[in-house]
């Protein structure tokens, strides 16, 4: 026996237990060899297309449309395939059908004079699109993405060519049979949904599904059915998660924001949160007052509420805001390590003079001095009615089955950050100090910085829900969820203070300022971004940081790509509430085997307009960055896993050949 063979024996002996387990799945040389061939082939396919979105803020229709059109990828595929062979109107019709097959079919069947011919032509077109989007996948992966009912027929059509005269008749018979058996509509829907599914391999949602718009619960339902996605928690998501795990200050904030934007749909219809007790308290306490400064912010097209309803919402808004300040005082008092005492402001109101003295000593007149629920001698004490209200609201949050399901989805798919295929994803920031180095932040008596800090934050977020034995730790983690919403060292907030009170009650806008942390000072420097990337184990020309959180004001000339291309900020105003400031309706990112495309979107009309008039979201690729080489599966994180599996199988193969493990038939 040679030395090399002896070494092989020794190496295999170390792994023999694992190899015997692996042998149960691959019991002989033939099985192991076949899987090695399969894995090696997959490693040399082009990498799948990744789709990045951030800051959806409840805009369910726009979100669903961007998923359906894959940020314009479907339209680009249709243009590539059909070029000048189809008119623009025909390509537009085909794209709309792919996005909304059920709805579009209903319209077509009403207006199409020769439905038989339309079915035949359309099926041919759809199969060609499906052939293109499946070309980078194995047959096995494609098969798993197809609906079982039509899997065999679609597989046949995908791998046959109408150019071959011997096969064209065969394919025509299949199409005719589909139509004659009344299966055409269902078959078209199945193909369109398969195209939507296969055009994107993985979706990355870089935070903030919640607040502003009225469809966050619909977005979460959509995500729960999506084939492959991950989620990096945003500050608005963490606020809802804090409310869902039982933090009352977070609950009050969630309700206040909903009332501020006159958007109760997600709370009431989505999660069944009963706001009647709040309405009763507001009527009892503020029935004499219109609560003008708490009038909700309405969009220009909002015609949902009449004047009486808006007055009621304003009263509820004020009632929950005052209650929020009291509940936050309780957290700040029991958590001195949060260093947020300067956010307790109710005791600084001079009720006789009608002014407030801020922590910096400045004195300001109050815009509103009607506080029937505040005792000037003990301003943070909840009234019995407020205690009862919070008990009822807490019960409503904690008993919502849909909210529980969505919370579990956010935990199972989510994290505070993610490294994936040479990209680092996090919603807002990595806290830095005045010198641009990782800021040392003390949590529970121990200092953390950089990646260690982010890992600690992730563990605390999970402890708030999953900790069952250490109740003291669980309580701290629940309070920390609220801190992540508004604390100065939160990687999801990273400002010196959240000036909610000042915005409501003080006219001087200088007091409204929320000074950003040093991350936002240094983030445009390439050296800073490379330092952050290296901290998370990423290095090289094709690495990027991908953020959301801060809307890119394109209308003012701001750019989403920064730090010489190392940082991409993809919050461009998905939310209608931000579009007047940004001038656009968001950015999304496409990362395929050739490189990165940053896509800028115009505002979306509606799904109805899309179906009836073919109105797609108008999108433009504003930045293209090609990778240093065409990315294959072997260059990805999943490729590393597959390569390890192949290496293990090669060891198993050697063990079979050396007789260390016996083959089975």
C-alpha positions as CSV (number, residue, x, y, z in Angstrom):
1,X,0.0,0.0,0.0
2,X,1.4,3.4,-1.0
3,X,1.8,6.3,1.3
4,X,-0.9,8.2,-0.6
5,X,-3.4,5.3,-0.3
6,X,-2.5,5.1,3.4
7,X,-3.2,8.7,3.9
8,X,-6.5,8.3,2.1
9,X,-7.5,5.5,4.4
10,X,-6.6,7.7,7.4
11,X,-8.6,10.7,6.1
12,X,-11.6,8.6,5.3
13,X,-11.5,6.8,8.7
14,X,-12.0,10.2,10.4
15,X,-15.2,10.7,8.5
16,X,-16.4,7.1,8.5
17,X,-19.5,7.7,10.7
18,X,-20.7,10.6,8.5
19,X,-19.9,8.6,5.3
20,X,-22.0,5.7,6.5
21,X,-24.9,8.0,7.1
22,X,-24.4,9.5,3.6
23,X,-24.3,5.9,2.2
24,X,-28.0,5.5,3.2
25,X,-29.0,8.0,0.6
26,X,-26.4,6.9,-2.0
27,X,-25.9,3.2,-1.4
28,X,-23.5,2.4,-4.2
29,X,-20.9,3.8,-6.6
30,X,-23.5,4.3,-9.4
31,X,-25.7,6.4,-7.1
32,X,-22.9,8.5,-5.7
33,X,-21.4,9.0,-9.2
34,X,-24.7,10.1,-10.7
35,X,-25.2,12.7,-7.9
36,X,-21.6,14.0,-8.3
37,X,-22.2,14.5,-12.0
38,X,-25.5,16.3,-11.3
39,X,-23.8,18.6,-8.7
40,X,-20.9,19.4,-10.9
41,X,-23.2,20.3,-13.8
42,X,-25.3,22.6,-11.6
43,X,-22.2,24.4,-10.4
44,X,-21.5,25.4,-13.9
45,X,-24.9,26.9,-14.6
46,X,-25.4,30.7,-14.5
47,X,-26.4,32.0,-11.1
48,X,-30.0,32.6,-10.5
49,X,-31.5,36.1,-10.6
50,X,-31.8,37.9,-7.3
51,X,-34.4,40.7,-6.7
52,X,-33.9,43.3,-4.0
53,X,-36.7,45.5,-2.6
54,X,-36.9,47.8,0.4
55,X,-39.3,50.2,2.2
56,X,-42.5,48.9,0.8
57,X,-44.5,50.6,3.6
58,X,-47.8,48.9,3.0
59,X,-48.1,49.6,-0.7
60,X,-49.4,46.2,-1.5
61,X,-50.6,46.7,-5.1
62,X,-47.3,48.3,-6.2
63,X,-45.3,45.6,-4.4
64,X,-47.3,42.8,-6.0
65,X,-46.9,44.3,-9.4
66,X,-43.1,44.7,-9.0
67,X,-43.0,41.0,-8.0
68,X,-45.1,40.0,-11.0
69,X,-43.0,42.0,-13.5
70,X,-39.7,41.3,-11.7
71,X,-38.7,45.0,-11.9
72,X,-39.1,45.0,-15.6
73,X,-37.2,41.7,-16.2
74,X,-40.3,40.0,-17.8
75,X,-40.7,42.9,-20.2
76,X,-37.0,42.8,-21.1
77,X,-37.2,39.0,-21.7
78,X,-40.3,39.5,-24.0
79,X,-38.4,42.3,-25.9
80,X,-35.3,40.0,-26.3
81,X,-37.4,37.0,-27.5
82,X,-39.8,38.8,-29.9
83,X,-37.8,41.9,-30.9
84,X,-39.4,43.3,-34.1
85,X,-41.5,40.2,-34.8
86,X,-44.3,41.4,-32.5
87,X,-45.8,44.9,-32.4
88,X,-45.3,46.9,-29.2
89,X,-49.0,46.6,-28.4
90,X,-48.8,42.8,-28.8
91,X,-45.8,42.6,-26.5
92,X,-47.5,44.9,-24.0
93,X,-50.6,42.6,-24.1
94,X,-48.4,39.5,-23.6
95,X,-46.7,41.1,-20.5
96,X,-50.0,42.1,-19.0
97,X,-51.3,38.5,-19.4
98,X,-48.2,37.1,-17.7
99,X,-48.7,39.5,-14.8
100,X,-52.4,39.1,-14.4
101,X,-53.5,36.0,-16.3
102,X,-56.9,35.4,-14.6
103,X,-58.0,39.0,-14.9
104,X,-56.7,39.5,-18.4
105,X,-58.3,36.3,-19.7
106,X,-61.7,37.6,-18.6
107,X,-61.3,40.7,-20.7
108,X,-59.8,38.9,-23.7
109,X,-62.7,36.4,-23.8
110,X,-65.2,39.2,-24.0
111,X,-63.5,41.0,-26.9
112,X,-61.5,38.5,-28.9
113,X,-63.4,37.5,-32.1
114,X,-61.3,34.3,-32.8
115,X,-60.6,32.8,-29.5
116,X,-59.3,29.5,-31.0
117,X,-56.6,31.3,-32.9
118,X,-55.7,33.6,-30.0
119,X,-55.2,30.5,-27.7
120,X,-52.9,28.9,-30.2
121,X,-50.8,32.0,-30.8
122,X,-50.6,32.9,-27.2
123,X,-49.7,29.4,-26.0
124,X,-46.8,29.5,-28.5
125,X,-45.6,32.8,-27.2
126,X,-45.9,31.8,-23.5
127,X,-44.0,28.6,-24.1
128,X,-41.1,30.6,-25.7
129,X,-41.0,33.0,-22.7
130,X,-41.0,30.0,-20.3
131,X,-38.2,28.3,-22.3
132,X,-36.0,31.4,-21.9
133,X,-36.6,31.9,-18.2
134,X,-35.9,28.2,-17.5
135,X,-32.7,28.0,-19.5
136,X,-30.5,28.5,-16.5
137,X,-32.1,25.9,-14.3
138,X,-31.9,22.1,-14.2
139,X,-34.9,20.1,-15.3
140,X,-35.4,19.0,-11.8
141,X,-35.7,22.5,-10.5
142,X,-38.1,23.5,-13.3
143,X,-40.2,20.5,-12.7
144,X,-40.6,21.4,-9.0
145,X,-41.8,24.9,-10.0
146,X,-44.5,23.6,-12.3
147,X,-48.1,22.9,-11.2
148,X,-48.5,19.1,-10.8
149,X,-51.7,19.1,-12.9
150,X,-49.8,20.3,-16.1
151,X,-46.3,19.3,-15.3
152,X,-45.9,16.6,-17.9
153,X,-47.4,18.6,-20.7
154,X,-45.4,21.7,-20.0
155,X,-42.2,19.6,-19.7
156,X,-42.9,18.2,-23.2
157,X,-43.5,21.6,-24.7
158,X,-40.4,23.1,-23.0
159,X,-38.1,20.6,-24.6
160,X,-39.6,20.4,-28.1
161,X,-39.1,22.8,-31.0
162,X,-41.8,24.0,-33.4
163,X,-39.0,24.4,-36.0
164,X,-38.7,20.7,-36.4
165,X,-41.4,19.7,-38.9
166,X,-41.8,16.3,-37.3
167,X,-42.5,17.9,-34.0
168,X,-44.6,20.9,-35.0
169,X,-47.7,18.7,-35.7
170,X,-47.2,17.0,-32.3
171,X,-47.1,20.3,-30.5
172,X,-50.1,21.6,-32.5
173,X,-52.1,18.6,-31.4
174,X,-51.2,19.3,-27.8
175,X,-52.3,22.9,-28.1
176,X,-55.6,21.8,-29.8
177,X,-56.3,19.2,-27.1
178,X,-55.7,21.8,-24.4
179,X,-58.2,24.1,-26.0
180,X,-60.8,21.4,-26.9
181,X,-60.9,20.0,-23.4
182,X,-61.6,23.4,-21.9
183,X,-58.2,23.5,-20.1
184,X,-56.8,26.5,-22.0
185,X,-57.5,29.1,-19.3
186,X,-56.1,27.0,-16.5
187,X,-53.1,26.1,-18.6
188,X,-52.3,29.7,-19.4
189,X,-52.6,30.7,-15.8
190,X,-50.2,27.9,-14.8
191,X,-47.6,28.9,-17.4
192,X,-47.8,32.6,-16.4
193,X,-47.4,31.8,-12.8
194,X,-44.5,29.5,-13.6
195,X,-42.8,32.4,-15.5
196,X,-43.3,34.7,-12.5
197,X,-41.8,32.1,-10.2
198,X,-38.8,31.2,-12.4
199,X,-37.8,34.6,-13.6
200,X,-36.6,35.4,-10.0
201,X,-34.6,32.8,-8.1
202,X,-34.6,34.7,-4.7
203,X,-36.2,37.8,-3.3
204,X,-34.4,39.9,-0.7
205,X,-36.6,42.3,1.3
206,X,-34.4,44.9,3.0
207,X,-36.9,46.0,5.6
208,X,-40.0,48.1,6.3
209,X,-43.1,46.3,5.1
210,X,-45.2,48.1,7.7
211,X,-46.8,51.6,8.2
212,X,-47.9,54.4,5.9
213,X,-49.8,52.3,3.3
214,X,-52.8,50.1,4.1
215,X,-51.7,46.8,2.8
216,X,-48.9,45.5,5.1
217,X,-50.9,42.4,6.0
218,X,-51.5,41.7,2.3
219,X,-47.8,42.0,1.6
220,X,-47.0,39.5,4.4
221,X,-49.6,37.1,3.1
222,X,-47.9,37.3,-0.4
223,X,-44.5,36.7,1.1
224,X,-45.7,33.7,3.0
225,X,-46.6,32.1,-0.3
226,X,-43.5,33.3,-2.2
227,X,-41.1,30.5,-3.3
228,X,-37.8,31.8,-1.9
229,X,-37.1,35.0,0.1
230,X,-35.3,36.5,3.1
231,X,-36.0,39.6,5.2
232,X,-33.8,42.1,6.9
233,X,-35.9,43.8,9.6
234,X,-36.5,47.5,9.3
235,X,-37.4,49.9,12.1
236,X,-41.1,49.9,11.2
237,X,-41.1,46.0,11.1
238,X,-39.4,45.9,14.5
239,X,-42.0,48.2,16.0
240,X,-44.8,45.8,14.9
241,X,-42.8,42.8,16.1
242,X,-42.3,44.6,19.5
243,X,-46.1,45.1,19.6
244,X,-46.7,41.5,18.7
245,X,-44.5,40.1,21.5
246,X,-46.3,42.3,24.1
247,X,-44.5,45.6,24.4
248,X,-47.2,48.2,25.2
249,X,-45.2,51.2,24.2
250,X,-44.6,49.6,20.8
251,X,-48.4,48.9,20.5
252,X,-49.1,52.6,21.3
253,X,-46.6,53.7,18.6
254,X,-48.1,51.4,16.0
255,X,-51.6,52.7,16.7
256,X,-50.5,56.3,16.7
257,X,-48.7,56.0,13.3
258,X,-51.8,54.3,11.8
259,X,-54.0,57.2,13.1
260,X,-51.4,59.8,11.9
261,X,-51.9,58.6,8.3
262,X,-55.6,57.8,8.7
263,X,-54.8,54.2,7.9
264,X,-56.5,51.6,10.1
265,X,-57.0,48.9,7.5
266,X,-54.0,46.8,8.6
267,X,-54.8,47.1,12.3
268,X,-58.6,46.5,12.0
269,X,-59.2,44.4,8.9
270,X,-55.8,42.8,8.7
271,X,-55.2,41.8,12.3
272,X,-58.5,42.3,14.0
273,X,-57.2,44.9,16.5
274,X,-60.3,46.3,18.2
275,X,-60.0,50.1,18.4
276,X,-63.5,50.8,19.8
277,X,-62.2,51.0,23.4
278,X,-59.7,53.7,22.2
279,X,-62.5,55.5,20.4
280,X,-64.7,55.5,23.5
281,X,-61.9,56.9,25.7
282,X,-61.1,59.6,23.1
283,X,-64.8,60.7,22.9
284,X,-65.0,60.8,26.7
285,X,-61.8,62.8,27.2
286,X,-61.6,64.9,24.0
287,X,-65.3,65.1,22.9
288,X,-65.2,68.8,23.6
289,X,-62.1,69.4,21.3
290,X,-61.5,68.9,17.6
291,X,-57.8,68.1,18.4
292,X,-56.7,70.1,15.3
293,X,-53.0,69.5,15.6
294,X,-53.6,65.8,15.5
295,X,-55.5,65.9,12.2
296,X,-54.4,62.9,10.2
297,X,-52.1,63.3,7.2
298,X,-54.2,62.5,4.1
299,X,-53.1,61.8,0.5
300,X,-54.5,64.2,-2.1
301,X,-56.8,61.4,-3.4
302,X,-58.1,60.3,0.0
303,X,-61.9,60.6,0.1
304,X,-62.5,57.9,2.6
305,X,-63.3,60.0,5.7
306,X,-65.9,62.8,6.2
307,X,-65.2,65.7,8.5
308,X,-66.9,64.0,11.5
309,X,-64.8,60.9,11.0
310,X,-61.6,62.9,10.7
311,X,-62.4,64.7,14.0
312,X,-62.9,61.3,15.7
313,X,-59.6,60.0,14.3
314,X,-57.9,63.2,15.6
315,X,-59.2,62.7,19.1
316,X,-58.1,59.0,19.0
317,X,-54.7,60.1,17.7
318,X,-54.2,62.5,20.6
319,X,-55.4,60.0,23.2
320,X,-52.9,57.3,22.1
321,X,-50.1,59.8,21.7
322,X,-50.4,61.0,25.3
323,X,-50.6,57.4,26.4
324,X,-47.5,56.6,24.4
325,X,-45.5,59.2,26.2
326,X,-46.5,57.8,29.5
327,X,-45.7,54.2,28.5
328,X,-42.3,55.2,27.2
329,X,-41.5,56.8,30.5
330,X,-42.0,53.5,32.2
331,X,-39.4,51.8,29.9
332,X,-37.0,54.7,30.2
333,X,-37.3,54.7,34.0
334,X,-36.6,50.9,34.4
335,X,-33.9,50.9,31.8
336,X,-31.4,53.7,32.7
337,X,-28.8,52.0,30.5
338,X,-30.9,53.2,27.5
339,X,-29.8,56.7,28.4
340,X,-33.1,58.2,27.2
341,X,-34.2,60.3,30.1
342,X,-34.2,63.4,27.8
343,X,-37.2,61.9,26.0
344,X,-39.3,62.2,29.2
345,X,-40.9,65.6,28.6
346,X,-44.4,65.7,30.2
347,X,-42.9,66.8,33.5
348,X,-41.2,69.7,31.8
349,X,-44.5,71.4,30.8
350,X,-45.4,74.5,32.8
351,X,-49.2,74.1,32.9
352,X,-49.7,77.6,34.2
353,X,-47.6,79.5,31.6
354,X,-48.4,77.1,28.7
355,X,-44.8,76.5,27.9
356,X,-42.3,73.7,28.0
357,X,-38.7,73.9,29.1
358,X,-36.6,71.4,27.0
359,X,-33.5,69.6,28.5
360,X,-31.2,72.1,26.8
361,X,-32.9,74.9,28.8
362,X,-34.8,76.4,25.9
363,X,-38.4,77.5,26.6
364,X,-41.1,77.1,24.0
365,X,-44.8,77.9,23.9
366,X,-47.0,74.8,23.6
367,X,-49.4,74.5,20.6
368,X,-51.9,72.6,22.7
369,X,-52.5,72.7,26.5
370,X,-55.6,70.5,26.7
371,X,-54.4,67.5,28.8
372,X,-57.3,66.1,30.8
373,X,-55.6,62.8,31.4
374,X,-52.4,64.3,32.8
375,X,-52.0,65.1,36.5
376,X,-49.4,68.0,36.6
377,X,-48.2,66.6,39.9
378,X,-47.7,63.1,38.5
379,X,-47.8,63.5,34.7
380,X,-46.7,60.0,33.8
381,X,-49.3,58.1,35.8
382,X,-51.9,56.3,33.7
383,X,-55.6,57.0,34.6
384,X,-57.7,53.9,35.4
385,X,-59.3,54.3,32.0
386,X,-56.0,54.3,30.3
387,X,-54.9,51.2,32.2
388,X,-58.1,49.4,31.2
389,X,-57.6,50.5,27.5
390,X,-54.1,49.2,27.4
391,X,-55.2,45.9,28.8
392,X,-57.8,45.5,26.1
393,X,-55.5,46.6,23.3
394,X,-52.8,44.2,24.6
395,X,-55.2,41.4,24.6
396,X,-56.3,42.2,21.1
397,X,-52.7,42.2,19.8
398,X,-51.7,39.1,21.6
399,X,-54.7,37.1,20.4
400,X,-54.5,38.0,16.7
401,X,-53.9,34.7,14.9
402,X,-52.8,36.4,11.7
403,X,-50.4,38.6,13.5
404,X,-48.9,35.6,15.2
405,X,-48.4,33.9,11.8
406,X,-46.8,36.9,10.3
407,X,-44.6,37.3,13.3
408,X,-43.3,33.7,13.0
409,X,-42.6,34.4,9.3
410,X,-40.6,37.5,10.2
411,X,-38.6,35.5,12.7
412,X,-38.1,32.4,10.5
413,X,-37.1,34.3,7.3
414,X,-35.7,37.5,8.9
415,X,-32.5,38.7,10.5
416,X,-30.9,42.1,11.4
417,X,-28.4,41.6,8.6
418,X,-27.5,39.0,5.9
419,X,-24.4,38.3,3.9
420,X,-25.4,36.6,0.6
421,X,-23.4,36.2,-2.6
422,X,-20.9,38.9,-1.9
423,X,-23.5,41.4,-0.7
424,X,-24.1,42.7,2.8
425,X,-27.8,43.5,3.5
426,X,-29.1,45.6,6.4
427,X,-31.9,48.1,6.6
428,X,-30.3,51.2,8.0
429,X,-26.8,51.4,9.5
430,X,-23.9,49.9,11.4
431,X,-23.2,52.5,14.2
432,X,-19.9,54.3,13.9
433,X,-18.1,56.7,16.2
434,X,-16.8,60.2,15.4
435,X,-13.7,58.8,13.8
436,X,-15.6,56.5,11.5
437,X,-14.7,53.4,13.4
438,X,-17.2,50.8,14.8
439,X,-18.9,52.4,17.8
440,X,-18.6,50.5,21.1
441,X,-22.1,50.1,22.5
442,X,-22.8,48.7,26.0
443,X,-25.6,46.3,26.3
444,X,-26.4,44.6,29.6
445,X,-23.0,45.6,31.0
446,X,-20.8,44.4,28.0
447,X,-19.5,46.3,25.1
448,X,-20.1,45.3,21.5
449,X,-19.1,46.8,18.1
450,X,-19.4,46.0,14.4
451,X,-20.6,42.5,13.6
452,X,-20.5,41.4,17.3
453,X,-23.0,44.2,18.1
454,X,-25.3,43.2,15.2
455,X,-25.2,39.6,16.3
456,X,-26.1,40.6,19.9
457,X,-29.0,42.7,18.6
458,X,-30.3,39.7,16.5
459,X,-30.1,37.5,19.6
460,X,-32.1,40.0,21.7
461,X,-34.8,40.3,19.1
462,X,-35.2,36.5,19.1
463,X,-35.1,36.4,22.9
464,X,-38.1,38.7,23.1
465,X,-40.3,36.0,21.6
466,X,-38.6,32.7,22.1
467,X,-37.1,33.0,25.6
468,X,-39.2,30.9,28.0
469,X,-37.1,30.4,31.1
470,X,-35.2,33.5,31.9
471,X,-38.1,36.0,32.3
472,X,-35.7,38.8,33.3
473,X,-33.9,38.4,30.0
474,X,-37.2,38.2,28.1
475,X,-38.4,41.4,29.8
476,X,-35.2,43.3,28.8
477,X,-35.4,42.0,25.3
478,X,-39.0,43.2,24.9
479,X,-38.0,46.7,26.1
480,X,-35.0,46.6,23.7
481,X,-37.4,46.0,20.8
482,X,-38.9,49.4,21.6
483,X,-35.4,50.9,21.9
484,X,-34.5,49.6,18.4
485,X,-37.4,51.8,17.2
486,X,-36.2,55.0,18.7
487,X,-32.9,54.6,20.6
488,X,-29.8,56.6,19.5
489,X,-27.5,53.5,19.2
490,X,-30.1,51.4,17.4
491,X,-28.8,50.2,14.0
492,X,-32.4,50.6,12.7
493,X,-32.7,54.3,13.9
494,X,-29.2,55.8,14.5
495,X,-30.3,59.3,15.4
496,X,-29.7,61.4,18.5
497,X,-33.4,61.4,19.4
498,X,-36.9,60.7,18.0
499,X,-38.6,64.1,18.4
500,X,-42.2,62.9,18.2
501,X,-43.4,65.2,21.1
502,X,-41.7,68.3,19.7
503,X,-43.3,67.7,16.2
504,X,-46.8,67.6,17.8
505,X,-46.5,70.4,20.4
506,X,-43.8,72.9,19.5
507,X,-44.0,75.2,16.5
508,X,-40.2,75.9,16.3
509,X,-39.0,73.4,13.7
510,X,-35.5,73.7,15.0
511,X,-36.7,71.4,17.9
512,X,-37.9,68.8,15.4
513,X,-34.4,68.0,14.2
514,X,-33.2,64.4,14.5
515,X,-29.5,64.4,14.0
516,X,-28.2,61.3,12.3
517,X,-25.4,59.2,13.6
518,X,-21.9,59.1,12.2
519,X,-22.7,56.2,9.9
520,X,-24.5,58.6,7.7
521,X,-21.5,61.0,7.7
522,X,-19.1,58.3,6.6
523,X,-21.2,56.0,4.5
524,X,-20.3,57.8,1.2
525,X,-16.6,57.0,1.7
526,X,-15.3,53.9,-0.1
527,X,-12.9,53.1,2.8
528,X,-15.7,53.0,5.3
529,X,-17.8,50.7,3.2
530,X,-14.8,48.4,2.6
531,X,-14.1,48.4,6.3
532,X,-17.7,47.3,7.0
533,X,-17.7,44.7,4.3
534,X,-14.5,43.2,5.6
535,X,-15.9,43.1,9.2
536,X,-18.6,40.8,7.8
537,X,-16.2,38.6,5.9
538,X,-16.7,40.2,2.4
539,X,-13.8,41.4,0.2
540,X,-13.2,41.9,-3.5
541,X,-14.4,43.9,-6.5
542,X,-17.9,42.5,-6.6
543,X,-18.9,43.1,-3.0
544,X,-21.6,45.7,-2.0
545,X,-23.6,47.0,0.9
546,X,-27.3,47.2,0.1
547,X,-29.5,49.5,2.3
548,X,-32.9,50.9,2.5
549,X,-34.3,53.2,5.2
550,X,-33.3,56.7,3.9
551,X,-35.3,57.8,0.9
552,X,-33.2,58.8,-2.1
553,X,-34.4,62.3,-3.1
554,X,-33.9,61.8,-6.9
555,X,-35.9,65.1,-7.4
556,X,-32.9,66.9,-5.7
557,X,-30.3,65.0,-7.6
558,X,-29.4,62.5,-5.0
559,X,-27.9,59.2,-6.3
560,X,-28.7,55.7,-5.0
561,X,-25.1,54.4,-5.7
562,X,-22.5,55.8,-3.4
563,X,-18.9,55.2,-2.1
564,X,-17.6,54.5,-5.6
565,X,-20.2,51.8,-6.1
566,X,-19.7,50.0,-2.9
567,X,-23.0,51.2,-1.3
568,X,-26.5,50.9,-2.9
569,X,-29.4,52.7,-1.2
570,X,-32.7,51.3,-2.7
571,X,-35.3,53.3,-0.8
572,X,-36.6,55.7,-3.4
573,X,-40.2,56.2,-2.3
574,X,-42.3,53.1,-2.7
575,X,-44.7,54.7,-0.1
576,X,-46.9,57.4,-1.6
577,X,-46.3,59.4,1.6
578,X,-42.7,59.9,0.4
579,X,-43.1,60.4,-3.3
580,X,-43.5,64.2,-3.2
581,X,-40.1,64.4,-1.6
582,X,-38.3,61.7,-3.7
583,X,-39.9,62.5,-7.0
584,X,-40.1,58.8,-7.9
585,X,-41.7,55.6,-6.6
586,X,-38.7,53.6,-5.5
587,X,-35.7,51.7,-6.6
588,X,-35.3,48.0,-6.9
589,X,-32.2,46.0,-7.7
590,X,-31.7,43.0,-10.0
591,X,-28.5,40.9,-9.6
592,X,-28.1,38.2,-12.3
593,X,-25.1,36.3,-13.6
594,X,-23.9,39.4,-15.6
595,X,-24.0,41.9,-12.8
596,X,-26.3,44.4,-11.1
597,X,-29.0,46.6,-12.5
598,X,-30.5,49.3,-10.4
599,X,-34.1,50.1,-11.6
600,X,-35.9,53.3,-10.9
601,X,-39.7,53.2,-10.9
602,X,-42.4,55.8,-11.6
603,X,-45.6,55.7,-9.4
604,X,-48.0,52.8,-10.0
605,X,-51.6,53.5,-10.9
606,X,-53.4,50.4,-9.9
607,X,-53.8,46.7,-10.8
608,X,-57.1,47.5,-12.5
609,X,-55.4,50.1,-14.7
610,X,-52.7,47.5,-15.5
611,X,-55.2,44.9,-16.5
612,X,-57.6,47.1,-18.5
613,X,-55.2,49.4,-20.1
614,X,-51.9,47.5,-20.0
615,X,-50.4,50.2,-17.8
616,X,-47.1,48.8,-16.5
617,X,-45.0,50.5,-13.9
618,X,-42.7,52.8,-16.0
619,X,-39.2,51.7,-15.0
620,X,-35.7,52.6,-16.2
621,X,-32.4,51.0,-15.5
622,X,-30.4,53.9,-14.0
623,X,-27.2,52.0,-13.2
624,X,-25.6,48.8,-14.6
625,X,-22.5,47.3,-13.1
626,X,-21.1,44.2,-14.7
627,X,-19.2,41.6,-12.5
628,X,-15.6,40.9,-13.1
629,X,-16.6,37.6,-14.7
630,X,-19.9,35.9,-15.5
631,X,-21.2,34.5,-12.2
632,X,-21.9,30.8,-12.1
633,X,-23.6,28.8,-9.4
634,X,-20.1,27.8,-8.2
635,X,-19.4,31.5,-7.4
636,X,-22.4,31.7,-5.0
637,X,-23.0,30.8,-1.4
638,X,-25.3,28.0,-2.5
639,X,-22.5,26.9,-4.8
640,X,-20.2,26.5,-1.9
641,X,-22.7,24.2,-0.2
642,X,-23.1,22.1,-3.4
643,X,-19.3,21.9,-3.8
644,X,-19.0,20.6,-0.2
645,X,-21.7,18.0,-1.0
646,X,-19.8,17.0,-4.1
647,X,-16.5,16.7,-2.1
648,X,-18.2,14.5,0.5
649,X,-19.7,12.3,-2.2
650,X,-16.2,11.9,-3.7
651,X,-15.0,10.7,-0.3
652,X,-17.9,8.2,-0.2
653,X,-16.9,7.0,-3.7
654,X,-13.3,6.5,-2.4
655,X,-14.6,4.6,0.6
656,X,-16.6,2.3,-1.6
657,X,-13.6,1.6,-3.9
658,X,-11.3,1.0,-0.9
659,X,-13.8,-1.4,0.6
660,X,-14.3,0.7,3.8
661,X,-18.0,0.8,3.2
662,X,-19.9,-2.0,1.4
663,X,-22.1,-1.2,-1.5
664,X,-25.8,-2.1,-1.6
665,X,-28.0,-2.7,-4.6
